[in-house]
Amino acid sequence: MKSGSSRSSAAVDLDLAIQRLRGRIRSESGLDNSPWSRSQLSALDRIVHGPPSTASDLAAAESMRPQSMAAVLGPMEQEGLVVRHRDPEDGRRMLIAATETGREVLQSVLELRNAWLTAAVDHVLRPEEYDALPVLVDILNRLADCEVPPVARRAGRSRVALL
């Protein structure tokens, strides 16, 4: 078992690698010139592929404040990517749904991203490394879904803790 400092170092390395890969995918797939932010595309993906959700549901799922989600959804609604409609089971709630335009935007973004990532994987990985991809994907998904108390809160929200 690794020591705490080597696990911490591995976590930092993982974080940096994920940031670099996300930036590279965005740049290489032409998304740097996209009018849509990462937050908007992530919310749109949840809207398209997830259960019917309110803005508050989406904010919680994306780990944002409701006010921040409102700022994410506003331009998407203005551009016709999403619409709001009353929840048929609880008329007080407004659900967010993707329009056909929103689905098309998301599909084109995913195609661009996947094309570059597929080419990069084919270019970089050795044949014996392909078997590790499902394990890596599982680990990343488990990390994304885990319920760990936020470190920044325990650290008193210091600037260092937020980096």
N, C-alpha and C positions, 0 to 999 in steps of 0.2 A: 504494500500500500504506500502511496506517495505521501510525502510530508505536506503539511498545510501550505507552506510557501511554494512548493513545486506545483501543488494543485491550483493555487492562486495564480501562479505564473502561467499555467496551462489555460486557465480561464481567461486571462488577459490576452494570451495569444489567440484563443478561439474567438474572442470578441473582435480583435483587430482583423483576423482573417475573414470573419463574416462581414464586417464593415467594408473591407476591400473588395470582396466578391460582390456584394450588393452594388457598390459604386461601379465596379467594372461591368456588371450585367446592365445596369442603367445606361452607362456610357456607350458600350458596344452595341446595344440594341437600339440606340437612337432615342432613348427615353429622356436624355438630358434636355432635349428640345421639346419635350411633351408639355402641354399646358397643365397636366395633372400631376400633383405631388404624390410622393410615396404614400402619405396618409390617405389621400383620396382614392388611390388605386387599391390600397389595402381594404378600405371601407367598402368600395365597390365590389371587390372580390367576396367579402363577407355577405354583402347584400344579395349578390347573384347566387352564391353557393350555400349560404347558411339558411337557418330558419327565419321566418318573418320576424323582424326586429323593429323596435323603436329606436329613436336617436340615443336614448339613454342606454339601451341594450348594447348598441354598437359602441358607444363610448366605453362602457365597461369591458367589452370584448377586446377593444383596441388599447386598453389601459390609458384612457384619456379622460379629461374632465368633460362633462356634458357641453360646456360652453365651447370647448375646443372642437368637439364633434360637430356642433352647429356651424362653426366656421368652415369645417371640412365639407359638410353637406350642402351649404348654401350655394356655392358656385356650381356644384354638380346638379342641383335642382334647377338653377337658372339656365344651365346649358342643356337641360332635358335628359340627363343621364339617369336621374332618379325622380320618383314622385312619392308623395305622401298620400295615404288613404286611411280611412278609419278602420280600426280593428273590428271585424265582424262579431267577435266574441265580447268585446269591451269597447263600446263606442267612444269612450273617453280617450283611448289610446290611439296615437297616429303611428301607423307602420310605414316603413320606408321600403319601396320596391324599385328595382331596376327597370328602366324602359328598354325597348329594343335597341335604341341608340346606346344606352349604357352597356348592354350586353355585347354589342358590336365593338365598342371601345375596349372593353376588357378583353375580349377575344383577340383583337389585333395586338394589344400590349403583350398578352401571354404568348402569342405566336412569335413575336419579335424576341422576347426574353428567352423562350425555350429554344429557338433556333440558335442563338449565340451560345447558350449554355450547353446544348447538345454537341455543337461543334467543338467547344472548348474541352468537354469531357472526352470526346473522341480523340482529340489532339494530345491531351496531357496524360490520360490514364493508360497504364499498361494493362494488358488483358487480365492478369491476375488481380488487378485492383478493382475491376468492375464488381466483383462479388462483395466488396466492402461498402458499396453505395447504399444498399438497402439498410445496412446496419447504421451507417452515418445518418441517413434520413430519419430513421427511428429515433436515434439519440437526439437529433436536433428538434424533432417534434415533441419528444418528452420534455426537453428543456423549455421549449416554448409554452408547453401546457402545465408546467409544474406549479405547485402552490407553495412558494417559499416566501416568508415575510420579506418585504422590500428592505434591502440593506440600507438604502438612503434614509429611511425613517429611523432605523436603529442607530444610524451614525449621526443623527441630529441634522440631516440634510446639509452636511458640509459640502463645499464645492468639490473637494477631493472624492467624496463618496458618490457624487453624481457623475463623475467622468467615466 
